Amino acid sequence: MAQRYASDFRTIILVLLEANCNMNGGRDAMNMSRQLDPKGVRTIGVITKIDLMDRGTNAKRCLMNQDVGIRLGWVGVKNRSQ
């Protein structure tokens, strides 16, 4: 169902990755967006849970659009502290 909506050229594709676990877990969503939008023209990425990142996990290259280049870029989301 998601593929049907995302295949429309007027649709912006939102790819979500969780930073608190290995960021390769969300690569399925990125692979699907690459199939539907090979140039990355209408894809935006969001990395969630940056405040809960494991040691050794680094989201900097992805946030600076160096790891996976998409035209609309990446946004990092940090939750409020308690």
N, C-alpha and C positions, 0 to 999 in steps of 0.2 A: 504494500500500500504506500509506503514512504517513497519507494522508487517511482511510483506513478506520479506523485505530486512533484517530486524533485526533478523529474525529467523535463518539466515545462521550463522553457528558456526564460520565463519571466519570474521564476521562483528563486529566492535567495536561499542557499543551502547553509544550514547552521551545523557545524561539527563541534561536538563537545568532547573534551578529554579531561580525565581526572588526573590531577597532579599528585595526589596522595598515594597512588599505587604506580606501578610501572606504566609509563605513558604509552607503551606499545599496545596496551589493552584496548585503546580507542581507535586503533588503526583500521578496524573494520569499517567504521564510519568514514574515515578519511579515504579508504579505498573505494567505497561506494560513491563518494563525492567526486573522486578523480575519474571514475567511469562516466558519470553524468556531466561533469564539468572539467574536461581535461586541462584547460588553460587556467582554471582557478579564478575565472572572472566573476562568478557570482557566488563564491563560497566565503564564509566568514568563520573563523575558529574561536572557540571559547575554551580556556583552560580553567577549570574550577578547582577549589580546595588547595590553592597555592599555599595557604597558611599551614596546611597539614602535610606538606611534602616530606617524603622519606629522605634519609641521608643518602647522598649520592645521586639524587634525582635533581636534574637541572632543567628548568623550563625557559631559561633566558634565550637560548638560540631560537626556540620556537616562537616566543613572544616577539622577538626582533625580526621575525619572518625570514630567518636564514635557514631553518631546518626544512620546512615545507612552505614553499612560496605560494601564497594566495593573494589575490589583488586586494581584497577587503581587509586583510591582516588578521591579527590575533588579539584577543582581549583576555586579560587575566582577572579572575574573580577571587577576592579574599573575603572570608567571612569576618564579621565583627568579633572582637575578642570578648570573652565573658566577663 
